[in-house]
Amino acid sequence: MENGKVIDKGDLVELCVTQPLLTEQEGASFILKGEVLKVNEEEKISTVNCEGYELYLSGMLLTEKQQARILVHAKDVSLTLDKAEHSSILNILPVEVSKIHEEQKGKHVIECLLGKTKILSVISIRSLHKLNIKQGLRLFAQFKATAMVK
């Protein structure tokens, strides 16, 4: 809603992509859905299965077999051509670029797919050119376990 009028309607996952105001001042965001596979109480990390890949959510312990919806802000997602082997970033997912949104204020929103799930990243014009990002390119989206909000 904006000024008392409905500006869009639909699935919450899709609205987080099309209506960044829903996620306050964070800009474009996306929601990952999955089932909690295991909980490591010592490390305070929950492992969630999303599209057959394991995601790690730190800080909040969930319950095994619980269905989870996890909000990730596109500004917290980086893209890389090669999978990092030695990194503190726990969530590194193979994705394919499906859309490059028009540049706004020196940045592009890159829309990628992990199976049927949309993953968004906000990158600079320089990064777009440096990585030679084009539609159909396969690369890796990465974000810290602490960047996810339950």
MARBA-3410 file (N, C-alpha, C, O; in Angstrom, 1 decimal):
150
0.8,-1.2,0.0,0.0,0.0,0.0,0.9,1.2,0.0,2.0,1.3,0.6 ~ 0.4,2.3,-0.6,1.1,3.5,-0.7,0.0,4.6,-0.7,-0.8,4.7,-1.6 ~ 0.1,5.5,0.3,-0.9,6.6,0.4,-2.3,6.0,0.4,-3.2,6.6,-0.1 ~ -2.5,4.9,1.1,-3.8,4.3,1.3,-4.3,3.5,0.0,-5.5,3.1,0.0 ~ -3.5,3.3,-1.0,-3.9,2.6,-2.2,-3.0,1.4,-2.4,-1.8,1.4,-2.1
-3.6,0.3,-2.9,-2.9,-0.9,-3.2,-2.1,-0.7,-4.4,-2.6,-0.3,-5.4 ~ -0.8,-0.9,-4.3,0.1,-0.7,-5.5,0.5,-2.0,-6.1,1.0,-2.0,-7.3 ~ 0.4,-3.1,-5.4,0.7,-4.4,-6.0,0.1,-5.5,-5.1,-0.2,-5.2,-4.0 ~ -0.1,-6.7,-5.7,-0.6,-7.8,-4.9,0.0,-9.1,-5.5,0.5,-9.1,-6.6 ~ 0.0,-10.1,-4.7,0.6,-11.4,-5.1,1.3,-12.1,-4.1,1.1,-11.8,-2.9
2.1,-13.1,-4.5,2.8,-14.0,-3.6,3.9,-13.1,-2.9,4.6,-12.3,-3.5 ~ 4.1,-13.4,-1.6,5.0,-12.6,-0.8,6.4,-12.7,-1.3,7.2,-11.7,-1.4 ~ 6.9,-13.9,-1.8,8.2,-14.1,-2.4,8.4,-13.1,-3.6,9.4,-12.5,-3.7 ~ 7.4,-13.1,-4.5,7.5,-12.2,-5.6,7.5,-10.8,-5.3,8.1,-9.9,-5.9 ~ 6.6,-10.4,-4.3,6.5,-9.0,-3.9,7.8,-8.5,-3.3,8.1,-7.3,-3.4
8.6,-9.3,-2.6,9.9,-8.9,-2.1,10.8,-8.4,-3.2,11.7,-7.6,-3.0 ~ 10.7,-9.1,-4.3,11.5,-8.7,-5.5,11.0,-7.4,-6.2,11.8,-6.5,-6.5 ~ 9.7,-7.3,-6.4,9.1,-6.2,-7.1,8.8,-5.0,-6.3,8.8,-3.9,-6.8 ~ 8.7,-5.1,-5.0,8.3,-4.0,-4.1,9.3,-3.9,-3.0,9.0,-4.3,-1.9 ~ 10.5,-3.4,-3.2,11.5,-3.3,-2.1,11.1,-2.6,-0.9,11.7,-2.7,0.2
10.1,-1.7,-1.0,9.6,-1.0,0.2,9.1,-2.0,1.3,9.0,-1.7,2.5 ~ 8.6,-3.2,0.9,8.2,-4.2,1.8,9.3,-4.6,2.8,9.0,-5.0,3.9 ~ 10.5,-4.5,2.4,11.6,-4.9,3.2,12.3,-3.6,3.8,13.5,-3.6,4.0 ~ 11.5,-2.6,4.0,11.9,-1.4,4.6,13.0,-0.7,3.8,12.8,-0.6,2.6 ~ 14.0,-0.2,4.4,15.0,0.5,3.6,16.1,-0.3,3.1,17.2,0.2,2.6
16.0,-1.6,3.1,17.0,-2.6,2.6,17.1,-2.7,1.1,18.0,-3.3,0.6 ~ 16.1,-2.2,0.4,16.1,-2.4,-1.0,15.6,-3.8,-1.4,14.9,-4.5,-0.6 ~ 15.9,-4.2,-2.6,15.4,-5.5,-3.1,15.9,-6.6,-2.2,17.0,-6.6,-1.7 ~ 15.0,-7.6,-2.0,15.2,-8.7,-1.2,14.6,-9.9,-1.8,13.8,-9.8,-2.8 ~ 14.9,-11.1,-1.3,14.2,-12.3,-1.7,14.1,-13.3,-0.6,14.7,-13.1,0.5
13.2,-14.2,-0.7,12.9,-15.2,0.3,13.3,-16.6,-0.2,12.9,-17.0,-1.2 ~ 14.0,-17.3,0.7,14.4,-18.7,0.5,13.5,-19.5,1.3,13.3,-19.2,2.5 ~ 13.0,-20.6,0.7,12.1,-21.5,1.5,12.8,-22.9,1.6,13.5,-23.3,0.7 ~ 12.6,-23.5,2.7,13.2,-24.8,2.9,12.8,-25.5,4.2,12.0,-24.9,4.9 ~ 13.3,-26.7,4.4,13.1,-27.4,5.6,14.4,-27.5,6.4,15.4,-27.8,5.8
14.2,-27.4,7.7,15.4,-27.5,8.6,15.8,-28.9,8.6,15.1,-29.8,9.0 ~ 17.1,-29.2,8.2,17.7,-30.5,8.3,18.3,-30.9,9.6,18.0,-32.0,10.1 ~ 19.0,-29.9,10.1,19.7,-30.2,11.4,20.0,-28.9,12.1,20.0,-27.8,11.5 ~ 20.2,-29.0,13.4,20.5,-27.9,14.3,21.8,-28.2,15.0,21.9,-29.3,15.7 ~ 22.8,-27.3,15.0,24.0,-27.5,15.7,24.0,-26.5,16.9,24.3,-25.3,16.7
23.7,-27.0,18.0,23.5,-26.1,19.2,24.8,-25.5,19.7,24.9,-24.4,20.1 ~ 25.9,-26.3,19.5,27.2,-25.7,19.9,27.6,-24.6,19.1,28.1,-23.5,19.6 ~ 27.5,-24.7,17.8,27.9,-23.6,16.8,26.7,-22.6,16.6,27.0,-21.5,16.0 ~ 25.5,-22.8,17.1,24.4,-22.0,17.0,24.1,-21.8,15.5,23.8,-20.6,15.0 ~ 24.0,-22.9,14.7,23.8,-22.8,13.3,22.7,-23.8,13.0,22.7,-25.0,13.4
21.7,-23.4,12.2,20.7,-24.3,11.7,20.9,-24.5,10.2,21.3,-23.6,9.5 ~ 20.8,-25.7,9.7,21.0,-26.1,8.3,19.7,-26.3,7.7,18.8,-27.1,8.2 ~ 19.4,-25.6,6.6,18.1,-25.6,5.9,18.3,-26.1,4.5,19.2,-25.6,3.8 ~ 17.5,-27.1,4.0,17.5,-27.5,2.6,16.7,-26.6,1.8,15.5,-26.4,2.0 ~ 17.3,-26.0,0.7,16.7,-25.2,-0.2,17.1,-25.6,-1.6,18.2,-25.5,-2.0
16.1,-26.2,-2.4,16.4,-26.6,-3.7,17.5,-27.6,-3.8,18.2,-27.7,-4.8 ~ 17.6,-28.5,-2.7,18.6,-29.5,-2.7,20.0,-29.0,-2.2,21.0,-29.8,-2.2 ~ 20.1,-27.8,-1.8,21.4,-27.2,-1.3,21.2,-26.9,0.1,20.1,-26.5,0.6 ~ 22.3,-27.0,0.9,22.3,-26.7,2.3,22.6,-25.2,2.5,23.6,-24.7,2.0 ~ 21.7,-24.5,3.3,21.9,-23.1,3.7,22.2,-23.1,5.2,21.7,-24.0,5.9
23.0,-22.2,5.6,23.3,-22.1,7.0,22.8,-20.8,7.6,23.1,-19.7,7.0 ~ 22.1,-20.9,8.7,21.5,-19.7,9.3,22.1,-19.7,10.7,21.8,-20.6,11.5 ~ 22.8,-18.6,11.0,23.4,-18.6,12.4,22.7,-17.7,13.3,21.9,-16.8,12.9 ~ 22.9,-17.9,14.6,22.3,-17.1,15.6,21.0,-17.6,16.2,20.8,-17.5,17.4 ~ 20.1,-18.0,15.3,18.8,-18.4,15.7,18.6,-19.9,15.5,18.9,-20.4,14.3
18.3,-20.6,16.5,18.2,-22.0,16.3,16.7,-22.3,16.0,15.8,-21.9,16.6 ~ 16.5,-23.1,14.9,15.2,-23.5,14.5,15.0,-24.9,15.0,15.8,-25.4,15.8 ~ 13.9,-25.5,14.6,13.6,-26.9,15.0,13.7,-27.8,13.8,13.3,-27.5,12.7 ~ 14.3,-29.0,13.9,14.4,-29.9,12.8,13.1,-30.2,12.2,12.1,-30.3,12.9 ~ 13.0,-30.3,10.9,11.9,-30.6,10.1,10.9,-29.4,10.0,9.9,-29.5,9.3
11.3,-28.3,10.6,10.5,-27.1,10.6,10.6,-26.5,9.2,11.7,-26.5,8.6 ~ 9.5,-26.0,8.6,9.5,-25.2,7.4,10.0,-23.8,7.7,9.6,-23.2,8.6 ~ 11.0,-23.3,6.9,11.5,-22.0,7.1,11.4,-21.1,5.9,11.5,-21.6,4.8 ~ 11.2,-19.9,6.1,11.2,-18.8,5.1,12.3,-17.8,5.6,12.2,-17.3,6.7 ~ 13.3,-17.6,4.7,14.4,-16.8,5.1,14.5,-15.6,4.2,14.6,-15.8,3.0
14.5,-14.4,4.8,14.6,-13.2,4.0,16.1,-12.8,3.9,16.9,-12.8,4.8 ~ 16.5,-12.6,2.6,17.9,-12.2,2.3,17.9,-10.9,1.5,17.1,-10.8,0.6 ~ 18.6,-9.9,1.9,18.7,-8.6,1.2,19.7,-8.7,0.1,20.8,-9.2,0.3 ~ 19.3,-8.3,-1.1,20.2,-8.4,-2.3,21.5,-7.7,-2.1,22.5,-8.1,-2.6 ~ 21.5,-6.6,-1.3,22.8,-5.9,-1.0,23.8,-6.8,-0.3,25.0,-6.4,-0.2
23.3,-7.8,0.4,24.2,-8.7,1.1,24.7,-9.9,0.3,25.4,-10.8,0.9 ~ 24.4,-10.0,-1.0,24.8,-11.1,-1.8,25.8,-10.6,-2.8,25.6,-9.7,-3.5 ~ 26.9,-11.4,-2.8,28.0,-11.1,-3.8,28.0,-12.2,-4.8,27.5,-13.3,-4.6 ~ 28.5,-11.9,-6.0,28.6,-12.9,-7.1,30.1,-13.2,-7.4,30.9,-12.3,-7.3 ~ 30.4,-14.4,-7.7,31.8,-14.8,-8.0,31.8,-15.9,-9.1,30.8,-16.7,-9.2
32.8,-15.8,-10.0,32.8,-16.8,-11.1,33.3,-18.1,-10.6,33.0,-19.2,-11.2 ~ 34.1,-18.1,-9.5,34.7,-19.3,-9.0,34.2,-19.5,-7.6,34.1,-18.6,-6.8 ~ 34.0,-20.8,-7.2,33.5,-21.1,-5.9,34.7,-20.9,-4.9,35.7,-21.5,-5.0 ~ 34.5,-20.1,-3.9,35.5,-19.9,-2.8,35.7,-21.2,-2.0,34.7,-21.8,-1.5 ~ 36.9,-21.6,-1.8,37.2,-22.8,-1.1,37.6,-22.5,0.4,37.3,-23.3,1.3
38.2,-21.4,0.6,38.6,-21.0,1.9,38.1,-19.6,2.3,38.7,-18.6,2.1 ~ 36.9,-19.6,2.8,36.1,-18.4,3.1,35.3,-18.5,4.4,34.9,-19.6,4.7 ~ 35.1,-17.4,5.0,34.2,-17.4,6.2,32.7,-17.4,5.7,31.8,-17.6,6.5 ~ 32.5,-17.2,4.4,31.1,-17.1,3.9,30.6,-18.6,3.8,31.2,-19.4,3.1 ~ 29.6,-18.9,4.5,29.1,-20.3,4.5,28.1,-20.6,3.4,28.1,-21.8,3.0
27.4,-19.7,2.9,26.4,-20.0,1.8,26.9,-19.6,0.5,27.0,-18.4,0.1 ~ 27.3,-20.6,-0.3,27.8,-20.4,-1.7,27.0,-21.3,-2.6,27.1,-22.5,-2.5 ~ 26.2,-20.7,-3.4,25.2,-21.5,-4.2,25.5,-21.3,-5.7,25.7,-20.1,-6.2 ~ 25.4,-22.4,-6.5,25.5,-22.2,-8.0,24.2,-21.7,-8.6,23.2,-22.3,-8.3 ~ 24.3,-20.6,-9.3,23.1,-20.0,-9.9,23.4,-19.7,-11.3,24.5,-19.7,-11.8
22.3,-19.3,-12.0,22.4,-18.8,-13.4,21.7,-17.5,-13.5,20.6,-17.3,-13.0 ~ 22.4,-16.5,-14.2,21.9,-15.2,-14.4,20.6,-15.3,-15.3,20.7,-15.8,-16.4 ~ 19.5,-14.8,-14.8,18.3,-14.8,-15.6,17.9,-13.4,-16.1,17.2,-13.3,-17.1 ~ 18.3,-12.4,-15.4,17.9,-11.0,-15.8,18.9,-10.0,-15.2,19.3,-10.2,-14.0 ~ 19.2,-9.0,-15.9,20.0,-7.9,-15.4,19.1,-6.7,-15.5,18.8,-6.2,-16.6
18.8,-6.1,-14.3,17.9,-5.0,-14.3,18.7,-3.7,-14.7,19.9,-3.6,-14.5 ~ 18.0,-2.7,-15.2,18.6,-1.5,-15.6,19.3,-0.8,-14.5,18.9,-0.9,-13.3 ~ 20.4,-0.2,-14.8,21.3,0.5,-13.8,20.5,1.6,-13.1,19.7,2.4,-13.8 ~ 20.7,1.7,-11.8,20.1,2.8,-11.0,21.1,3.2,-10.0,21.6,2.4,-9.2 ~ 21.5,4.5,-10.1,22.5,5.1,-9.2,23.8,4.3,-9.1,24.4,4.1,-8.1
24.3,3.9,-10.3,25.5,3.2,-10.4,25.5,1.7,-10.0,26.6,1.1,-9.9 ~ 24.3,1.1,-9.9,24.2,-0.3,-9.4,23.2,-1.0,-10.3,22.3,-0.4,-10.9 ~ 23.4,-2.3,-10.4,22.5,-3.2,-11.1,21.9,-4.2,-10.2,22.7,-4.7,-9.3 ~ 20.7,-4.6,-10.3,20.1,-5.7,-9.6,20.3,-6.9,-10.6,19.7,-6.8,-11.7 ~ 21.0,-7.9,-10.1,21.1,-9.1,-10.9,20.2,-10.2,-10.4,20.3,-10.5,-9.2
19.4,-10.7,-11.3,18.4,-11.7,-10.9,19.0,-13.1,-11.4,19.3,-13.2,-12.5 ~ 19.1,-14.0,-10.4,19.6,-15.3,-10.7,18.6,-16.4,-10.3,17.7,-16.1,-9.6 ~ 18.9,-17.6,-10.8,18.0,-18.7,-10.4,18.8,-19.8,-9.8,19.9,-20.2,-10.3 ~ 18.3,-20.3,-8.7,18.8,-21.5,-8.0,17.6,-22.5,-8.2,16.7,-22.5,-7.4 ~ 17.7,-23.3,-9.2,16.5,-24.1,-9.6,15.4,-23.2,-10.0,15.5,-22.5,-11.0
14.3,-23.2,-9.2,13.2,-22.3,-9.5,13.2,-21.1,-8.6,12.3,-20.2,-8.7 ~ 14.1,-21.0,-7.7,14.2,-20.0,-6.7,15.0,-18.8,-7.1,16.1,-18.9,-7.6 ~ 14.4,-17.6,-7.0,15.1,-16.3,-7.4,16.1,-15.9,-6.3,15.8,-15.9,-5.1 ~ 17.3,-15.6,-6.7,18.3,-15.0,-5.9,18.7,-13.7,-6.5,19.0,-13.6,-7.7 ~ 18.7,-12.6,-5.7,19.1,-11.3,-6.2,20.4,-10.8,-5.6,20.7,-11.2,-4.5
21.1,-10.0,-6.4,22.3,-9.4,-5.9,22.4,-8.0,-6.5,22.0,-7.8,-7.6 ~ 22.8,-7.1,-5.7,23.1,-5.7,-6.1,24.6,-5.5,-6.3,25.3,-5.7,-5.4 ~ 25.0,-5.2,-7.5,26.4,-5.0,-7.8,26.6,-3.7,-8.6,25.7,-3.1,-9.1 ~ 27.9,-3.2,-8.5,28.2,-2.0,-9.2,28.4,-2.2,-10.7,28.5,-3.4,-11.2 ~ 28.4,-1.1,-11.5,28.6,-1.2,-12.9,30.0,-1.8,-13.2,30.1,-2.6,-14.1
31.0,-1.4,-12.3,32.3,-2.0,-12.5,32.3,-3.5,-12.4,33.0,-4.2,-13.2 ~ 31.6,-4.0,-11.3,31.6,-5.4,-11.1,30.9,-6.1,-12.3,31.3,-7.2,-12.7 ~ 29.8,-5.5,-12.8,29.1,-6.1,-13.9,30.1,-6.3,-15.1,30.1,-7.4,-15.7 ~ 30.9,-5.3,-15.4,31.9,-5.3,-16.5,33.0,-6.2,-16.2,33.5,-7.0,-17.0 ~ 33.6,-6.1,-15.0,34.7,-6.9,-14.6,34.5,-8.4,-14.7,35.3,-9.2,-15.1
33.3,-8.8,-14.2,32.9,-10.3,-14.3,32.3,-10.7,-15.6,32.0,-11.8,-15.8 ~ 32.0,-9.7,-16.4,31.4,-9.9,-17.8,30.1,-10.7,-17.6,29.8,-11.7,-18.3 ~ 29.3,-10.1,-16.7,28.0,-10.8,-16.4,27.0,-10.6,-17.5,26.7,-9.5,-17.9 ~ 26.4,-11.7,-18.0,25.4,-11.7,-19.1,24.4,-12.7,-18.7,24.6,-13.6,-17.9 ~ 23.2,-12.5,-19.3,22.1,-13.5,-19.1,22.6,-14.9,-19.5,23.2,-15.0,-20.6
22.3,-15.9,-18.7,22.7,-17.2,-19.0,24.0,-17.7,-18.4,24.3,-18.8,-18.3 ~ 24.8,-16.7,-17.8,26.0,-17.0,-17.2,25.8,-17.8,-15.9,25.0,-17.5,-15.1 ~ 26.6,-18.9,-15.8,26.6,-19.6,-14.5,27.7,-19.2,-13.6,28.8,-19.0,-14.0 ~ 27.3,-18.9,-12.4,28.3,-18.4,-11.4,27.8,-18.8,-10.0,27.0,-19.6,-9.9 ~ 28.4,-18.1,-9.0,28.1,-18.5,-7.6,27.6,-17.2,-6.9,28.2,-16.2,-7.0
26.5,-17.4,-6.2,26.0,-16.3,-5.3,26.4,-16.7,-3.9,26.3,-17.9,-3.5 ~ 26.9,-15.7,-3.2,27.4,-16.1,-1.8,26.9,-15.0,-0.8,26.9,-13.8,-1.1 ~ 26.6,-15.5,0.4,26.2,-14.5,1.4,26.4,-15.2,2.8,26.3,-16.4,2.9 ~ 26.7,-14.4,3.7,27.1,-14.9,5.1,25.8,-15.5,5.8,24.7,-15.0,5.5 ~ 26.0,-16.4,6.6,24.9,-17.0,7.4,24.3,-15.9,8.3,23.1,-16.0,8.6
25.1,-14.9,8.7,24.6,-13.8,9.5,23.7,-12.8,8.7,23.1,-12.0,9.3 ~ 23.8,-12.9,7.4,23.0,-11.9,6.6,21.6,-12.3,6.4,20.8,-11.5,5.9 ~ 21.2,-13.5,6.9,19.8,-14.0,6.7,19.0,-13.6,7.9,19.4,-13.7,9.0 ~ 17.7,-13.3,7.6,16.8,-12.9,8.6,15.6,-13.9,8.6,15.0,-14.1,7.5 ~ 15.3,-14.5,9.7,14.2,-15.5,9.8,12.9,-14.7,9.7,11.8,-15.3,9.7
END
